[in-house]
């Protein structure tokens, strides 16, 4: 995969995860009654989507994925493990 295509894919993923985090953040403003469990779940999803957006931004900024598959795998593991846990718990 050439670098320009990789950058476009990362930018697309960054924008999507950033928009998902924003939607989860502003979602409760449309809810009349709030539930404690719902709020905890919403905050975990917001943190997970924010971490993914940071992950894609760092990949674009510092070029982890373009540097090699081993460095990209380490960067993925550092971010995907906590994000997976947060999404499962939410």
C-alpha positions in Angstrom: 0.0 0.0 0.0 1.6 3.3 -1.0 1.9 6.1 1.5 -0.7 8.4 0.0 -3.4 5.7 0.1 -2.4 4.8 3.7 -2.7 8.5 4.7 -6.2 8.7 3.2 -7.4 5.6 4.9 -6.0 6.9 8.3 -7.6 10.3 7.8 -10.9 8.7 7.0 -10.7 6.5 10.1 -9.7 9.5 12.2 -12.7 11.6 11.0 -15.1 8.7 11.5 -14.0 7.9 15.0 -13.9 11.6 15.9 -17.4 12.1 14.7 -18.6 9.0 16.6 -17.0 10.4 19.8 -18.8 13.7 19.2 -22.1 12.0 18.7 -21.7 10.0 21.9 -20.7 13.1 23.8 -23.7 15.2 22.7 -26.2 12.4 22.7 -27.4 12.9 26.3 -28.6 16.4 25.6 -31.5 14.8 23.8 -32.5 12.5 26.7 -35.0 13.6 29.3 -34.1 11.1 32.1 -30.6 9.9 32.6 -29.7 6.5 33.9 -26.4 5.9 35.9 -25.6 2.7 33.9 -26.2 4.5 30.6 -24.0 7.4 31.6 -21.1 5.1 32.6 -21.5 3.2 29.3 -21.6 6.4 27.3 -18.4 7.7 29.0 -16.6 4.5 28.3 -17.6 4.6 24.6 -16.6 8.2 24.4 -13.1 7.4 25.9 -12.8 4.5 23.5 -13.7 6.5 20.4 -11.4 9.3 21.6 -8.5 6.9 22.0 -9.1 5.6 18.5 -9.1 9.1 17.1 -5.8 9.8 18.9 -4.4 6.5 17.6 -5.2 7.4 14.0 -3.9 11.0 14.4 -0.6 9.7 15.9 -0.3 7.2 13.0 -0.7 10.1 10.5 1.6 12.5 12.4 4.5 10.1 13.3 4.1 7.5 10.6 4.1 4.4 12.8 2.3 2.3 10.2 4.5 3.5 7.3 7.7 2.8 9.3 7.1 -0.9 9.2 4.7 -3.6 10.2 6.4 -4.4 13.5 6.1 -0.8 14.7 2.6 -0.5 13.4 1.6 -3.7 15.3 3.1 -2.4 18.6 1.2 0.9 18.2 -2.0 -0.9 17.4 -1.6 -3.2 20.4 -1.0 -0.2 22.8 -4.3 1.4 21.6 -6.5 -1.5 20.6 -6.2 -3.4 23.9 -7.7 -0.7 26.1 -10.2 0.3 23.5 -11.4 -3.3 23.2 -11.8 -3.6 26.9 -13.7 -0.3 27.1 -16.1 -1.3 24.3 -16.7 -4.7 25.9 -17.4 -3.3 29.3 -19.7 -0.6 27.9 
